[in-house]
């Protein structure tokens, strides 16, 4: 990139060491950099010169970062401004976003994350001003989001198996999107114009499931006043999706085996054998092989259903897919709620990336929906991320195997070690923000400060927030 083609960046910070650090880093990245030692000097510079990006600290004497932001917007309504501060607060962030800031980053920050924000911010200037703020999202088969190698293997398998009539067993943790994969297979198959019937095997009471599946004849039981077709009749010519098939009782498994094997069944109270043309796609979050070994699931039915296995990876193993999914849900719920929320702040995304999501994609969708409902600005901030929900799920669990030993233990010391581990992890996730860490731990700020002092925690260079002191 030649000098004329380089992006121009203005750095505003009243802390000399931070100015120098940012200047050196950005010059090394190939940008043209101008520095201002306070907000007043920055405003004078903005009067005579334009920039592709302005990076400003918030807390400065005389004219603060919000003032610089307003000045930049007065001079150029399309100015791209990123604010940084060691004194992060929800109120300041909301004000910054209302004034048109691109992003809000608390100190300390990781260098790689900061560089990514700069690239994204500069990239937003080259695209549509209102829309070019999130990653490009491709919907596979109309409903599946993700570009990770794991999901690309799933897409390839979906395309191949959709052209067959073979039974498929989809496995994976709860919330990974098993039904979406089943619907994608159906939509690509020759049965796409026929019914796709979902049977929630764990949601139908044991006393009703047989009549729901196979239908019944008038007089078959008390209340059977007319003949009624079952779900297999409804699905004729199409696809039956047996969701959570591992929840079926052994009695129903025997009757289901006949349908899967011969495509024939008899209605409850009836004598006529019916033939049905359906394809079976089943899903489970259980280990059906283990269920077979434990005699909880019929081996013959398992092999009939599991002709082609598809395993959906959990969200935590789908590298790079979380931001895509988060922005997809952001756009979806912003539109549904009539809100103009354009992106997820860097710090909020960092919190999401550090969470393990035991509820997978369904849990992420729930969190983003709640965040959009609560958010007051045009960008999702950490305070809107329903952190209490994340806290209830727990921070990443610290694996400890209780071992008393022959001489016992000192319980107070062990409990203090556990507390130190959780405090350290919370401060790391919160990037040094005591208020955020206190929220994650479910304690007040005063209590956290006392515990930090007691534990001898000290600030480090900012790469991970805090480390334990001696």
C-alpha positions as CSV (number, residue, x, y, z in Angstrom):
1,X,0.0,0.0,0.0
2,X,1.4,3.4,-1.0
3,X,1.4,6.4,1.3
4,X,-1.4,8.0,-0.6
5,X,-3.5,4.9,-0.2
6,X,-3.0,4.4,3.5
7,X,-5.9,4.9,5.9
8,X,-5.5,8.0,8.1
9,X,-6.1,7.5,11.8
10,X,-6.2,10.2,14.6
11,X,-5.3,9.0,18.1
12,X,-6.5,11.1,21.0
13,X,-5.3,10.2,24.5
14,X,-3.9,12.3,27.4
15,X,-1.8,9.4,28.6
16,X,1.6,9.7,26.8
17,X,2.5,6.0,27.1
18,X,-0.8,4.9,25.6
19,X,-0.5,7.4,22.7
20,X,3.0,6.1,21.9
21,X,1.9,2.5,22.2
22,X,-1.1,3.0,19.8
23,X,1.0,5.1,17.4
24,X,3.8,2.5,17.1
25,X,1.3,-0.4,16.7
26,X,-0.8,1.3,14.0
27,X,2.2,2.6,12.1
28,X,3.6,-0.9,12.0
29,X,0.2,-2.0,10.6
30,X,0.7,0.4,7.7
31,X,-1.6,3.3,8.7
32,X,-0.9,7.0,8.6
33,X,-1.2,8.2,12.2
34,X,-1.7,11.6,13.8
35,X,-1.7,12.0,17.6
36,X,-3.4,14.5,19.8
37,X,-2.5,14.9,23.5
38,X,-6.0,16.0,24.6
39,X,-9.5,16.6,23.3
40,X,-8.9,20.3,22.7
41,X,-6.0,19.7,20.4
42,X,-8.0,16.9,18.6
43,X,-10.8,19.4,17.9
44,X,-8.4,21.9,16.3
45,X,-6.9,19.1,14.2
46,X,-10.4,18.0,13.0
47,X,-11.1,21.6,11.9
48,X,-8.4,21.4,9.3
49,X,-7.9,17.7,8.5
50,X,-10.1,14.7,7.8
51,X,-9.5,11.1,9.0
52,X,-10.7,7.6,8.1
53,X,-10.8,6.7,11.8
54,X,-10.6,8.5,15.1
55,X,-9.6,6.6,18.2
56,X,-10.2,8.5,21.4
57,X,-9.9,8.0,25.1
58,X,-13.1,8.9,27.0
59,X,-11.9,10.4,30.3
60,X,-9.8,13.5,29.5
61,X,-9.7,17.0,31.0
62,X,-11.5,19.9,29.3
63,X,-12.9,18.2,26.3
64,X,-13.5,14.5,26.9
65,X,-13.9,11.6,24.3
66,X,-17.7,12.3,23.9
67,X,-16.8,15.9,23.0
68,X,-14.3,14.7,20.4
69,X,-16.9,12.3,19.0
70,X,-19.5,15.1,18.7
71,X,-16.9,17.4,17.0
72,X,-16.0,14.6,14.6
73,X,-19.6,14.1,13.7
74,X,-20.2,17.9,13.3
75,X,-17.3,18.1,10.8
76,X,-18.2,14.8,9.1
77,X,-21.5,13.0,9.9
78,X,-20.0,9.8,8.4
79,X,-16.9,9.9,10.7
80,X,-16.0,6.6,12.2
81,X,-15.0,6.9,15.9
82,X,-13.9,4.2,18.4
83,X,-13.8,5.1,22.1
84,X,-11.5,3.5,24.6
85,X,-11.5,3.8,28.4
86,X,-10.3,2.2,31.6
87,X,-13.4,3.6,33.3
88,X,-16.1,1.6,31.4
89,X,-19.7,2.3,32.4
90,X,-23.0,1.4,30.8
91,X,-24.2,5.0,30.9
92,X,-21.1,6.4,29.1
93,X,-21.3,3.6,26.5
94,X,-25.0,4.3,25.8
95,X,-24.3,8.0,25.4
96,X,-21.4,7.2,23.0
97,X,-23.5,4.9,20.9
98,X,-26.3,7.5,20.7
99,X,-23.8,10.0,19.4
100,X,-22.8,7.6,16.7
101,X,-19.7,5.9,18.0
102,X,-18.7,2.8,16.0
103,X,-17.5,0.8,19.0
104,X,-16.6,1.1,22.7
105,X,-13.6,-0.8,24.1
106,X,-12.6,-0.9,27.8
107,X,-9.0,-1.0,28.9
108,X,-7.1,-3.2,29.2
109,X,-7.6,-4.8,25.8
110,X,-5.8,-7.5,23.9
111,X,-3.8,-6.2,20.9
112,X,-5.2,-8.8,18.5
113,X,-8.7,-7.9,19.4
114,X,-8.0,-4.2,19.1
115,X,-6.4,-4.6,15.6
116,X,-9.5,-6.6,14.5
117,X,-11.8,-3.7,15.7
118,X,-9.7,-1.2,13.7
119,X,-9.9,-3.4,10.6
120,X,-13.7,-3.8,11.0
121,X,-14.2,-0.1,11.6
122,X,-12.2,0.9,8.5
123,X,-14.0,-1.8,6.5
124,X,-17.3,-0.3,7.5
125,X,-16.4,3.0,5.7
126,X,-15.9,1.1,2.4
127,X,-19.4,-0.5,2.5
128,X,-22.9,0.8,3.0
129,X,-22.9,3.0,6.1
130,X,-26.0,1.5,7.7
131,X,-25.5,-2.2,7.0
132,X,-21.8,-2.9,6.6
133,X,-21.1,-3.4,10.3
134,X,-21.4,-7.1,10.7
135,X,-19.9,-10.2,9.1
136,X,-21.4,-11.4,5.9
137,X,-23.8,-14.2,6.6
138,X,-24.7,-17.0,4.2
139,X,-27.7,-19.2,4.9
140,X,-27.1,-22.7,3.8
141,X,-30.3,-24.6,2.7
142,X,-32.2,-21.5,3.8
143,X,-31.7,-22.0,7.5
144,X,-28.3,-23.2,8.6
145,X,-25.6,-20.6,9.6
146,X,-21.9,-21.4,9.9
147,X,-18.7,-21.5,7.9
148,X,-16.6,-23.7,10.2
149,X,-14.9,-26.8,8.8
150,X,-17.2,-29.0,11.0
151,X,-20.3,-27.4,9.6
152,X,-19.1,-27.6,6.0
153,X,-18.8,-31.3,6.4
154,X,-22.4,-31.4,7.6
155,X,-23.5,-29.4,4.5
156,X,-21.7,-31.8,2.2
157,X,-23.3,-34.8,3.9
158,X,-26.8,-33.2,3.8
159,X,-26.5,-32.7,0.1
160,X,-25.4,-36.3,-0.5
161,X,-28.0,-38.1,1.8
162,X,-30.9,-35.9,0.7
163,X,-31.0,-37.7,-2.7
164,X,-31.5,-41.1,-1.0
165,X,-34.4,-42.7,0.8
166,X,-32.3,-44.2,3.5
167,X,-33.1,-43.6,7.2
168,X,-30.9,-41.1,9.0
169,X,-30.0,-40.7,12.7
170,X,-28.9,-37.2,13.7
171,X,-27.1,-37.0,17.1
172,X,-25.8,-34.0,19.0
173,X,-26.3,-32.1,22.2
174,X,-29.5,-30.3,23.0
175,X,-29.8,-27.0,21.1
176,X,-27.3,-27.8,18.3
177,X,-29.9,-27.6,15.5
178,X,-30.8,-31.2,14.7
179,X,-34.3,-30.4,13.5
180,X,-32.9,-27.7,11.1
181,X,-30.6,-30.3,9.6
182,X,-33.5,-32.7,9.2
183,X,-35.6,-30.0,7.5
184,X,-32.7,-29.2,5.2
185,X,-32.5,-32.9,4.1
186,X,-36.2,-33.0,3.5
187,X,-36.1,-29.7,1.5
188,X,-33.5,-31.1,-0.9
189,X,-35.1,-34.5,-1.3
190,X,-37.7,-35.7,-3.9
191,X,-40.2,-35.5,-1.0
192,X,-39.8,-31.8,-0.6
193,X,-43.4,-31.1,-1.7
194,X,-44.8,-33.7,0.7
195,X,-45.4,-33.3,4.5
196,X,-42.5,-33.0,7.0
197,X,-44.1,-34.3,10.2
198,X,-42.3,-33.7,13.5
199,X,-43.0,-36.2,16.3
200,X,-41.7,-35.1,19.7
201,X,-41.1,-38.5,21.2
202,X,-40.5,-37.1,24.7
203,X,-43.4,-34.6,24.6
204,X,-46.3,-37.0,24.0
205,X,-47.7,-38.8,27.2
206,X,-47.1,-42.5,27.3
207,X,-50.9,-43.2,27.4
208,X,-51.5,-41.2,24.2
209,X,-48.4,-41.8,22.0
210,X,-49.7,-45.0,20.3
211,X,-53.0,-43.5,19.2
212,X,-51.1,-40.3,18.1
213,X,-48.7,-42.3,16.0
214,X,-51.0,-44.9,14.5
215,X,-54.5,-43.3,14.8
216,X,-57.5,-45.1,16.2
217,X,-60.9,-46.5,15.4
218,X,-64.2,-45.5,16.8
219,X,-64.8,-47.2,20.1
220,X,-61.2,-48.3,20.6
221,X,-61.2,-46.6,24.1
222,X,-63.4,-44.3,26.1
223,X,-63.7,-41.0,24.3
224,X,-62.9,-42.5,20.8
225,X,-66.2,-41.3,19.3
226,X,-64.9,-41.2,15.7
227,X,-62.1,-42.7,13.5
228,X,-59.0,-40.6,13.6
229,X,-55.9,-40.8,11.5
230,X,-52.5,-40.8,13.1
231,X,-49.3,-38.9,12.4
232,X,-48.0,-41.7,10.1
233,X,-51.1,-41.3,7.9
234,X,-50.5,-37.5,7.8
235,X,-46.9,-38.0,6.7
236,X,-47.6,-40.4,3.8
237,X,-45.3,-39.6,0.9
238,X,-43.1,-37.3,3.0
239,X,-40.7,-37.4,5.9
240,X,-41.2,-38.4,9.6
241,X,-38.9,-36.6,12.0
242,X,-38.6,-38.6,15.3
243,X,-37.3,-36.0,17.6
244,X,-35.6,-37.4,20.8
245,X,-36.3,-40.9,19.7
246,X,-34.4,-42.2,22.7
247,X,-37.3,-41.2,24.9
248,X,-39.6,-43.8,23.6
249,X,-40.6,-46.7,25.8
250,X,-39.6,-50.3,24.9
251,X,-43.3,-51.1,24.3
252,X,-43.6,-48.3,21.6
253,X,-40.2,-49.2,20.2
254,X,-41.5,-52.7,19.3
255,X,-44.5,-51.2,17.4
256,X,-42.3,-48.5,15.8
257,X,-39.9,-51.2,14.5
258,X,-42.6,-52.7,12.4
259,X,-43.3,-49.4,10.7
260,X,-39.6,-48.7,10.1
261,X,-39.0,-52.2,8.9
262,X,-42.1,-52.9,6.7
263,X,-43.7,-49.5,6.4
264,X,-46.9,-51.1,7.8
265,X,-49.0,-50.5,10.9
266,X,-52.5,-51.0,12.4
267,X,-54.6,-48.3,14.0
268,X,-55.5,-48.7,17.7
269,X,-58.7,-50.8,17.8
270,X,-58.5,-51.6,14.1
271,X,-57.8,-54.8,12.2
272,X,-56.8,-53.4,8.8
273,X,-53.1,-53.3,8.0
274,X,-52.1,-50.0,6.5
275,X,-49.1,-49.3,4.3
276,X,-47.3,-46.0,4.5
277,X,-44.6,-44.4,2.3
278,X,-42.4,-42.3,4.6
279,X,-38.7,-41.6,5.2
280,X,-37.5,-41.7,8.7
281,X,-35.1,-39.1,10.1
282,X,-34.5,-39.5,13.8
283,X,-32.7,-37.3,16.3
284,X,-31.3,-37.8,19.8
285,X,-29.1,-36.2,22.4
286,X,-28.5,-39.5,24.1
287,X,-25.8,-42.1,23.4
288,X,-28.1,-44.7,21.8
289,X,-25.2,-47.2,21.6
290,X,-24.9,-47.0,25.4
291,X,-28.7,-47.2,25.7
292,X,-28.7,-50.4,23.6
293,X,-26.0,-51.9,25.9
294,X,-28.0,-50.9,29.0
295,X,-31.2,-52.5,27.4
296,X,-33.0,-49.2,27.3
297,X,-33.2,-49.2,23.5
298,X,-33.8,-52.0,21.1
299,X,-30.8,-53.0,19.1
300,X,-32.8,-54.0,16.0
301,X,-34.6,-50.6,15.9
302,X,-31.3,-48.8,16.5
303,X,-29.7,-50.3,13.4
304,X,-32.8,-49.7,11.3
305,X,-32.8,-46.0,12.2
306,X,-29.0,-45.5,12.2
307,X,-28.3,-46.4,8.5
308,X,-26.6,-43.0,7.9
309,X,-25.4,-41.2,11.1
310,X,-24.9,-37.4,11.2
311,X,-23.3,-35.9,14.3
312,X,-23.9,-32.2,14.9
313,X,-21.0,-30.6,16.7
314,X,-21.6,-28.4,19.8
315,X,-21.3,-24.6,19.3
316,X,-18.1,-24.5,21.4
317,X,-16.4,-26.8,18.8
318,X,-17.5,-24.7,15.7
319,X,-14.5,-22.5,15.3
320,X,-15.5,-19.0,14.1
321,X,-19.3,-19.7,13.9
322,X,-20.3,-17.9,17.0
323,X,-20.0,-14.3,15.7
324,X,-21.9,-15.3,12.5
325,X,-24.7,-16.8,14.5
326,X,-24.8,-13.9,17.0
327,X,-25.1,-11.3,14.2
328,X,-27.7,-13.4,12.3
329,X,-29.9,-13.5,15.5
330,X,-29.1,-9.8,16.0
331,X,-30.4,-8.9,12.6
332,X,-33.4,-11.2,13.0
333,X,-34.6,-9.9,16.3
334,X,-33.8,-6.3,15.5
335,X,-36.1,-6.5,12.6
336,X,-38.8,-8.4,14.5
337,X,-38.8,-5.8,17.4
338,X,-38.5,-2.8,15.1
339,X,-35.1,-1.7,16.5
340,X,-32.1,-0.2,14.8
341,X,-29.4,-2.3,16.5
342,X,-26.6,-2.7,14.0
343,X,-23.8,-4.6,15.8
344,X,-22.5,-6.3,18.9
345,X,-19.8,-4.4,20.7
346,X,-16.3,-5.9,20.8
347,X,-16.3,-6.3,24.5
348,X,-19.8,-8.0,24.4
349,X,-18.6,-10.4,21.7
350,X,-15.5,-11.1,23.8
351,X,-17.7,-12.2,26.7
352,X,-19.8,-14.4,24.4
353,X,-16.6,-16.0,23.0
354,X,-15.4,-16.8,26.5
355,X,-18.6,-18.6,27.4
356,X,-19.0,-22.4,26.8
357,X,-22.7,-22.3,25.8
358,X,-23.9,-25.6,27.3
359,X,-27.3,-24.9,25.6
360,X,-25.6,-24.4,22.3
361,X,-27.2,-22.4,19.4
362,X,-30.6,-22.3,21.1
363,X,-29.0,-20.7,24.2
364,X,-27.2,-18.1,22.1
365,X,-30.4,-17.3,20.3
366,X,-32.2,-16.8,23.6
367,X,-29.4,-14.5,24.9
368,X,-29.3,-12.3,21.8
369,X,-33.1,-12.0,21.7
370,X,-33.1,-10.9,25.4
371,X,-30.2,-8.5,24.6
372,X,-32.0,-6.8,21.7
373,X,-35.1,-6.4,23.9
374,X,-33.1,-4.8,26.7
375,X,-30.7,-2.7,24.6
376,X,-31.3,1.1,24.5
377,X,-28.6,2.0,22.0
378,X,-27.7,1.0,18.4
379,X,-25.1,-1.5,19.6
380,X,-25.3,-4.5,22.0
381,X,-23.3,-3.6,25.1
382,X,-22.1,-6.1,27.8
383,X,-24.8,-4.9,30.2
384,X,-27.5,-6.1,27.9
385,X,-26.1,-9.6,27.6
386,X,-28.2,-11.1,30.4
387,X,-25.1,-11.8,32.4
388,X,-27.2,-13.2,35.2
389,X,-28.2,-15.9,32.8
390,X,-24.6,-16.7,32.1
391,X,-23.7,-16.6,35.7
392,X,-26.5,-19.1,36.7
393,X,-25.0,-21.5,34.1
394,X,-21.7,-20.9,35.9
395,X,-18.2,-19.8,34.8
396,X,-16.1,-22.5,33.2
397,X,-16.2,-25.2,35.9
398,X,-12.9,-25.9,37.7
399,X,-12.4,-29.7,37.7
400,X,-11.6,-30.9,41.1
401,X,-11.7,-34.5,42.4
402,X,-12.3,-34.4,46.2
403,X,-9.4,-36.2,47.9
404,X,-9.3,-36.1,51.7
405,X,-6.3,-38.3,52.0
406,X,-5.4,-40.3,55.1
407,X,-4.7,-37.1,57.2
408,X,-7.7,-35.1,56.0
409,X,-7.6,-31.5,54.7
410,X,-7.9,-27.9,55.9
411,X,-11.3,-27.0,54.4
412,X,-10.9,-23.2,54.8
413,X,-7.7,-23.3,52.8
414,X,-9.2,-25.5,50.0
415,X,-12.3,-23.2,49.8
416,X,-10.1,-20.1,49.6
417,X,-8.1,-21.7,46.7
418,X,-11.3,-22.4,44.9
419,X,-12.5,-18.8,45.5
420,X,-9.2,-17.4,44.1
421,X,-9.6,-19.5,41.0
422,X,-13.1,-18.2,40.3
423,X,-12.0,-14.6,41.0
424,X,-9.0,-14.9,38.7
425,X,-11.2,-16.4,35.9
426,X,-13.9,-13.8,36.4
427,X,-11.3,-10.9,36.2
428,X,-9.9,-12.5,33.0
429,X,-13.3,-12.8,31.3
430,X,-14.1,-9.2,32.5
431,X,-10.8,-8.0,31.1
432,X,-10.0,-6.3,34.4
433,X,-13.3,-4.6,34.9
434,X,-14.2,-5.1,38.6
435,X,-17.8,-4.3,38.1
436,X,-18.2,-6.9,35.3
437,X,-16.4,-9.5,37.4
438,X,-18.6,-8.8,40.4
439,X,-21.7,-9.4,38.2
440,X,-20.3,-12.7,36.9
441,X,-19.5,-13.8,40.5
442,X,-22.9,-12.7,41.9
443,X,-21.3,-10.4,44.5
444,X,-21.3,-6.6,45.0
445,X,-18.4,-4.4,44.0
446,X,-17.3,-3.7,47.6
447,X,-17.1,-7.5,48.3
448,X,-15.0,-8.1,45.2
449,X,-12.6,-5.3,46.1
450,X,-12.1,-6.8,49.6
451,X,-11.5,-10.3,48.2
452,X,-9.0,-9.0,45.6
453,X,-7.1,-7.1,48.2
454,X,-7.2,-10.1,50.5
455,X,-5.9,-12.4,47.8
456,X,-3.1,-10.0,46.8
457,X,-4.3,-9.6,43.2
458,X,-2.4,-7.0,41.1
459,X,-2.9,-5.5,37.7
460,X,-0.7,-7.0,35.0
461,X,0.2,-5.6,31.6
462,X,-3.4,-5.8,30.4
463,X,-3.0,-9.0,28.3
464,X,-5.3,-11.0,30.5
465,X,-6.6,-8.4,33.0
466,X,-5.4,-9.6,36.4
467,X,-3.1,-12.2,37.8
468,X,-2.7,-13.4,41.4
469,X,-0.1,-11.6,43.5
470,X,2.0,-13.0,46.3
